[in-house]
């Protein structure tokens, strides 16, 4: 297990596999899971928040009680519980993370819709006979989409960390598929004799999460006009 040679720049793991190649391949899987899970959870959360905020009444109350029930369970604990039921696999991990993370979008979008539905341009669209679908999609959604986009950016890093945690516990992607979490799990027995095996996957997770959060901060500053004053 070399710690870095001309043939293997980042060394090899305990089975002689090139660390750089595995890191790059694992990054594809981790980013695929993170982005796909955010796309699913964001879509479900935005649609649910639009319906709850605009409809109000019993529809709003029912949706928010479901949101409160899910928020009562820690996100990682819920993901572990569902992953243990559905089993490992890339598709299953994406579905688990997608259905576990929609509640935050729903609450934020609902709060924005409750304010936006009383604006004059929304009442004008309602007065000229615009359908509910058109009002939601063409009038309200563009004005409440910015907060959801910022949340989605920050959620990518959360999904990557959660996927790594599930893979570390053996509940995520199958061991045959390289992910950063699985690589960390395999490296637990080699911390003292081969420092590079756990260091580089952990460093990859740290750098990606840091950069995603920086992008989220930049989007928040760009999309919030109050922060540009």
Protein Blocks (a to p, Z undefined) as FASTA:
>chain_A
ZZbdfklmnopafkopafklmmmmmmmmmmmmmmmmmmmmmmmmmmmmmmmmmngmmllm
mmmmmmmmmmmpcfklmmmmmmmmnopajklmmmmmmmmmmmmmmmmmmmmmmmmmmpmk
lmmmmmnopafklmmmmmmmmmmmmmmmmmmmmmmmmmmmmmmmmmmnopaccfklccfk
lmmmmmmmmmmmommlmmmmmmmmmmmmmmmmmmmmmmmmmmmmklmZZ
